[in-house]
């Protein structure tokens, strides 16, 4: 039987402030999610759980209060919309982010990397900018990166990350 509110507050403390975690590509995102899921969704399921929203900002704003801990990637949050909160933010060295992302996306590691002729709407969930060269060349992002020299590919990844850097 789930614990009542009095017992819950003894174990977890008050249910507010809201706990929020923000992160970026390959910055302990999978590890953080696994730990939070294990603690808040399996070990303490009565606590409100952990919700991860990837980079879907609108869904985050609609649903983050339903979870004890919520996490979102690659976004700058409007702090006025959060109410009472505590936040952790893992930020990766932007140079490392570009190099790692370039090699990761070049492989076509995720389905969106292989989507032909992506639009801004197709990449909303990743908060990515479609590079101008990809718009002109057509094809998928992975194919586009493989068609470029390493230097040009890194510059394309830099363009893809514009919104991420702005949010940092």
C-alpha positions as CSV (number, residue, x, y, z in Angstrom):
1,X,0.0,0.0,0.0
2,X,1.4,3.4,-0.9
3,X,2.5,5.6,1.9
4,X,0.3,8.5,2.9
5,X,1.3,12.2,2.6
6,X,2.7,12.3,6.2
7,X,5.0,9.3,5.5
8,X,6.0,10.6,2.1
9,X,7.2,13.9,3.5
10,X,9.3,12.1,6.1
11,X,11.1,10.1,3.4
12,X,11.2,12.6,0.6
13,X,10.8,15.9,2.3
14,X,8.1,18.4,1.2
15,X,6.8,17.7,-2.3
16,X,7.9,21.2,-3.4
17,X,10.0,22.7,-4.7
18,X,9.8,21.1,-8.1
19,X,13.0,19.3,-9.1
20,X,14.2,19.9,-12.6
21,X,17.3,18.7,-14.5
22,X,18.6,20.2,-17.7
23,X,21.3,18.7,-19.9
24,X,22.8,18.4,-23.3
25,X,23.9,15.7,-25.8
26,X,26.0,13.0,-24.3
27,X,26.3,14.8,-20.9
28,X,25.3,12.0,-18.7
29,X,21.7,12.1,-20.1
30,X,21.2,8.4,-20.4
31,X,22.8,7.7,-17.0
32,X,20.8,10.4,-15.3
33,X,17.6,9.1,-16.7
34,X,18.3,5.5,-15.7
35,X,19.2,6.6,-12.1
36,X,16.1,8.8,-11.8
37,X,13.8,6.1,-13.3
38,X,15.3,3.5,-10.9
39,X,14.8,5.7,-7.8
40,X,11.6,7.6,-8.6
41,X,9.7,5.2,-10.9
42,X,10.7,1.9,-9.4
43,X,11.9,2.3,-5.8
44,X,9.7,5.2,-4.8
45,X,6.7,5.0,-7.3
46,X,4.4,6.9,-4.9
47,X,6.6,10.0,-5.1
48,X,5.3,11.3,-8.4
49,X,8.1,9.7,-10.4
50,X,10.6,11.0,-12.9
51,X,9.5,12.3,-16.3
52,X,12.0,12.9,-19.2
53,X,10.9,15.2,-22.0
54,X,13.9,15.1,-24.3
55,X,13.8,18.5,-26.0
56,X,10.0,18.8,-26.2
57,X,9.6,22.1,-24.4
58,X,5.8,22.5,-24.8
59,X,5.1,19.0,-23.4
60,X,7.6,19.7,-20.6
61,X,5.7,22.9,-19.6
62,X,2.3,21.0,-19.7
63,X,3.4,18.0,-17.7
64,X,6.5,18.7,-15.5
65,X,4.4,19.3,-12.4
66,X,3.0,15.8,-12.6
67,X,6.5,14.4,-11.7
68,X,8.7,14.8,-8.6
69,X,11.7,15.2,-10.9
70,X,11.5,16.3,-14.5
71,X,14.3,16.5,-17.1
72,X,14.7,18.2,-20.4
73,X,17.5,18.5,-22.9
74,X,19.0,21.3,-25.0
75,X,16.5,24.0,-23.9
76,X,16.6,27.3,-22.1
77,X,13.7,27.3,-19.7
78,X,11.5,30.3,-18.9
79,X,12.0,30.4,-15.2
80,X,8.8,32.5,-14.7
81,X,6.8,29.4,-15.8
82,X,8.3,27.0,-13.3
83,X,7.0,28.3,-9.9
84,X,8.9,27.1,-6.9
85,X,11.8,24.9,-8.2
86,X,15.3,23.6,-7.7
87,X,17.4,23.0,-10.9
88,X,20.5,21.1,-11.8
89,X,22.1,21.9,-15.2
90,X,24.8,19.8,-16.8
91,X,26.7,21.8,-19.5
92,X,29.3,20.2,-21.7
93,X,32.2,22.0,-23.2
94,X,30.7,23.4,-26.4
95,X,33.8,22.3,-28.4
96,X,33.4,18.7,-27.2
97,X,29.7,18.9,-27.9
98,X,30.3,19.8,-31.6
99,X,33.0,17.1,-32.1
100,X,31.1,14.4,-30.4
101,X,27.8,15.3,-32.1
102,X,29.4,15.4,-35.5
103,X,30.7,11.8,-35.2
104,X,27.5,10.6,-33.6
105,X,25.2,12.2,-36.2
106,X,27.4,11.2,-39.1
107,X,26.8,7.5,-38.2
108,X,23.0,8.1,-38.4
109,X,22.8,6.9,-34.8
110,X,19.2,8.1,-34.4
111,X,16.3,7.8,-36.8
112,X,15.9,11.6,-37.2
113,X,19.5,11.7,-38.6
114,X,18.4,9.6,-41.6
115,X,15.2,11.5,-42.3
116,X,15.4,12.9,-45.9
117,X,15.1,16.7,-46.4
118,X,14.4,17.5,-42.7
119,X,12.5,20.7,-41.8
120,X,12.6,22.8,-38.6
121,X,9.5,21.0,-37.5
122,X,11.1,17.6,-38.0
123,X,13.9,18.6,-35.6
124,X,11.8,20.5,-33.0
125,X,12.2,17.7,-30.5
126,X,16.1,18.0,-30.8
127,X,16.0,21.8,-30.9
128,X,18.3,21.6,-33.9
129,X,18.8,24.0,-36.7
130,X,18.8,22.5,-40.2
131,X,22.1,23.6,-41.8
132,X,21.8,25.8,-44.9
133,X,24.0,23.4,-46.9
134,X,21.7,20.5,-46.0
135,X,18.6,22.4,-47.2
136,X,20.4,23.1,-50.5
137,X,21.9,19.6,-51.0
138,X,18.8,17.6,-49.8
139,X,19.0,14.1,-48.3
140,X,19.5,13.2,-44.7
141,X,21.7,14.8,-42.1
142,X,23.9,11.7,-41.7
143,X,24.4,11.5,-45.5
144,X,25.1,15.2,-45.7
145,X,27.8,15.0,-42.9
146,X,29.4,12.0,-44.7
147,X,29.6,14.0,-47.9
148,X,31.6,16.8,-46.4
149,X,35.2,17.1,-45.3
150,X,35.7,16.8,-41.6
151,X,36.1,20.6,-41.2
152,X,33.0,21.3,-43.2
153,X,31.1,18.6,-41.2
154,X,32.2,20.2,-37.9
155,X,30.9,23.6,-39.2
156,X,27.6,22.0,-40.1
157,X,27.3,20.5,-36.6
158,X,28.1,23.9,-35.2
159,X,25.2,25.3,-37.2
160,X,23.0,22.5,-36.0
161,X,23.8,23.4,-32.4
162,X,23.0,27.1,-32.6
163,X,19.9,26.9,-30.4
164,X,21.8,24.7,-27.9
165,X,24.6,27.2,-27.5
166,X,22.0,30.0,-27.1
167,X,20.4,28.1,-24.3
168,X,23.7,27.6,-22.5
